[in-house]
Amino acid sequence: MAMYIMKGLCVIGIILNVVLMLRKNKQLRANPEKDPVIGLNGEEQWQEQKKHAIATAITGFVANFLDTLGIGSFAPSSAAFKMTKSVDDVLVPGTLNVGDTVPVCVEAFLFFGFVEMDVITLVLMLVASVIGSIVMAGIVSRFDRKKVRYALFVGLFLLATVILLKVFNVPPFGTVGTALGLRGVKLVIAVVGNFIFGALMSIGVGLYAPCMAMVLALGMDAGCAFPAMMGSCAYLMAFGNGPKFIAEGRYDMFASLMQAIFGALGVLVAYIFVKSLPLETLTKVIVAVVYLTAFLYLRDAIKKGSAA
C-alpha cells in the first residue's frame, strides 16, 4: 500500500509542476517589465530561449536517459548548458530543478518497488531531502550570476570527484551490503545526509552519486540506492525546489519545457530498452567534461562576476 501511495505522489508531483510551470510561463510572458538580472522582458526571454530548442531538447533526452541508468542528469545538463550557451548561467539551478522534475518523477514511479526497501527508512530519507531543498531553494533563487557560478564550480567539482570514485570502486563504492533498512545511529546519518543532499540540489548539485555512496557506506543493499535517490529527487523537486523556483520565476521557460518533455522520453527509452549498458567509459568522459565545466564556471565568476 505504501508503495502505491508513493507512486501516486509522483503522479501528483508531475501534474502540479506542469500546471505551475505553464501558468507561470504565461504570466512571465505577459509581463512587459524587463528582468533586472536578465535584461529582457518575459516575451523577449521566451523568444531568445526558443533559439536553443534543439540543444535543450537533446540535452533533456540524453541527460535523463543517463539519469535512469544511475549516472545522474544535473552534471551532464549543466555541462551541456554551458558548452552550448543555451541557458543563462543565473538560470541554470532553477532550470535543472524545474525542467527535470517530470522525468525524475517518472523514474521514481518506475523504480519504487525495485527492491523491498524498508518503508520507514525510505520515507524518512525522502522527507529529509524535501525539507533540505525547501530551506535552500529560497536562498539560491536570489543568487546573482557570480554566486551561482561559484556555487556551480564547487558543486560540480565535488560531484565529479564522487562520480570518479564510483567509477574506480573506491570505498564505499564496490562494497556489498545486504540491509534493506536502517535503525538507530545509521538511520540518523541517512536522514541528516539526505537533508544535506537535498539542500545541495538547489544549487544544481545532483543527489544521485552522494546518496548512493551513503547508502553503500551504511551497509545497505545496492538496489536500495535507486528508490532512495530517485524518490528523494522526485519529491524534493516536485514539492520543494520546483515550485519554489517557479514561484520566483528564476528558470529558463523554454528549456524547462524541453527538459520535461524530452527528458521523460529519455527515461522511458532507458527503462524499456536499455536496462543494462557498459557505462564505465562513458561515465569517465562525463566526469572529464564536468570537471572542465566546473572550471569554466569558475573562470566566468572571476572574469565576468555577475555580468551575462
N, C-alpha and C positions, 0 to 999 in steps of 0.2 A: 504493500500500500504506500509506504514512504517513497519508494522509487517512482510510483505513478504521480504522486504529488510533486516531486521534484521535476519530473518531465513536464508536468502541467505548468509549473512556474517558468520553465524555459519558453513554452509557447506564449504565455502571458508576457514575458520579457520581450519577445520578438514583436508582438503586436504593439505593446506600449511604446517601444522605442521607434518603430516605424511611424506610428501616429505622431509622436512628439517631434520627430525629425521633419516629417512632411509639413506639419503645422508651423514649425519654427522657420523652415526654409521659405515658406510663403510669406511669413512675417518679415523676415530679413530682406527678401527681395522687394518688398513693398516700402521699405524704409529708405527715404531719399537722402538721409544724412550719411556723410562719409564716416567710415570707421576710423577713429583716431590712430589706430595701430596699422591697419591695412592700407588706409588712404583711399579706399573706394567705397561707394555705397553698395547696398546689397545686390542690386541687379548687375552692377558693374563687376562685382566679385563673381557672381554666377556665370556671367559671360566669359570672364577671364579663366575661371576654373574649367569651363566646358572644353577649352582648347586642349586640355590634358586628359580627355576622356579615355583615349586608347591606353595611355600609360597607366592610369589609375585602375582601369578595368583589368588589365593584365596583372598589375600588382596585386589586386584583390584576389584574383583566381589563384595565382601561383603561391602567394604568401599563405593563404588559408588552406590550400592543398598541402603545403608543408606543415602547417599547423596541426592538421588532422593526423599527421604521421609523427607528431611529437617534437618537431623542431621548433615550433613557435612562429607566430606571424609578425610580431612587433618589430623584431630585429630586421628581417628582410624588407618589411614595408618601410621602415624608417630609412634604410639604405636606398631603396628604390625611389622614395620621395626626394631624397637629397640628390641622387645621381641624375634623375630626370627633371629636377626642378619643378615638379608637378604640384607640390604643396608648399605653401609658405611655411618657413621654419616655426613661426609662432603658433601655427595651427596644427602642427604635427601631433602633439599629445592628444588634443581633442579629436582629431580625425581618426587616430588609431582606436581610441576608446569608443567613439560613436559608430564609425564605419564597420568595425569588426564585431560589434555586439550581435548582430543577426547570425553571422557564420559561427561564432563561438557558442551561441545558444543552440544552434543546430547540432554542433559537436557534442555538447553536454547531453542533449536529448538522446543522441545515439549511444553515448558511452556510459550513461547511468545504467548500472546493472552489468557492466563489463566484467566486474568481479563482485563477489558478495561482500563488499566492504562494510564494516561496522557502521550502522546508521548514525549513532551518536558522534563518532569521530568525524564522519563526513560532514554532518550538519554543522557541528561547531567550527570546523575549518572553513566552511562556506560562509557562515555568518561573520566570522572574524575578518575574512577578506573583504566582505561588503562594507563593514564598518571602517576598515582601514582606507578603502577607496573614497568613501564619503568624506572622511576627515581631510584627506589630502587633495581631492579634486577641486575643492573650493579655493585652495591656495594656488595650485598650479594654473587654474584658469585665469588668474590675474597676473601671471608672469609676463614680462616683456620678452622680446626676442633674445636678448642677451642671456637672461636667466634660463630660458628654455634651452638655448644652445649649450650652456654649461651643464645643465641638468641632463640633457641627452648624451653629452660626451661621457659624463661619469657613469650614467646608467648603462649605455651601450657597451662601454669598455668592460664594466663588471660582468654584464650579461654574456658578452663574447667569451670572457675568461671562463665562466661557469660552463658554457656550452663546450668549450675546448676540453675542459676537464672531463666532461661527459664522453666526448669522442674517444679519449685515451683511457677511459675506465679508471680514472684516478678516484680513489675512495672519497665519498661513499658510493660513487658510481661503480658498477661492476659487482657490487656486493649483492648477495641473495638473501632476502628476508622472507618470512612466511606469515607475519602478523597481518590480520585483516582489520584490526582495531587497536586503539591505544587507550591507556588509562594512566592516572597519576601524573608524574612529572613529564613523561613523554607526551601526554595529551596536552599539557600546558604549553610545552615547547612548540607543538604543532599549531596550536591556536595562535600563540604570540607570533610565530613565524609567518603564518598566513596573513595576520593583520599587517605586518610589515610589508609583505609581498604585495598585498592589496593596495597599500599606500603607494608603493613604488610604481604600480601600474599607471598611476595618474600622470607620471612624467614620461610614460612611454617605455618603461622597462617591463618586458614580458614576465609573467609569473611562472611559466611552464618549467624552465630549467631549474630555478632555485627551489620551486616546490617539489620537483622530482628528486632533487638532491636531498632535501629534508626528509621526504618520505622514505627514501632508501637508508638514510643515516639513522633513522629511528627504528629500523629493522622491519619495516612493512613490506608486504608483497609488492613487487614492482608494478603489478597490474593496478594497484590502488592509486598510483600516480595519475592515471587517466581520468577517473571520475573526480578525484580531488582537484587536479589542476584545471581541467576543463569546466567542472562545475563552479569552482571558485571564480574563474574568469567570466563565465556566463552571468552569474548572479551579480558580481560586483560591477560589471559593465551594464547589465540590464537595469539594475535598481540603484546603482551608485554613480559611477563615472559617467555613463552615457547620458542620463537625464540631466546631470549637473552641467556637463559641457554643452549640451543642447540649450539649456536654460541661459547659459552665459553667451551663447552664440559664437563660441570660440572653437570653431571647427570648419573644415573645408566642406561646403554644402554638397558640391557635385562629387568630389572624391569619396565622401562618405556613402553616397548612394551607390557608387561603383563598387566600393568595398563590400557593401551589404549584399548586393545582387550577385556579383561575380564571385565574391568570397564564399557565399553559400553554395554556389555551383562547384567551386573548388573542393569544398568539404565533402559534398556528395560523391564527386568523382573519386576522390581519395578513399573514401569509406567503402564504396561499392566495388571499385575496380582494382585499387592498388592498396591492399591492406598490409603488404609487406614488401619493402624495397631495400636494396643495399644502399643505404644513405650516408655512409661514413664519409666518402669522398665529397659528396655534395655538401654535407654539413661543414666540412673543413673549409670549403670555398666560401660558404656563407659567413663563417667566422672571420675569415680574412677581410671580406667585404664590410662586415660590421665594424671591425677594428678601424678600417680606413674611414668609414662614415663617421665614427666617433671623433676621429681627429679632424675631419672636415668641419664638424660642428664646433670643435674647439678653436680651429683656425678662424672661423667666421665670428665666434664670440669675441676673440681677441682683436681681430682686424676691423670688424664691422660693428661690434657692440649690439645695439638694438636696431640698426639700420636694416632695411629689407635686402 
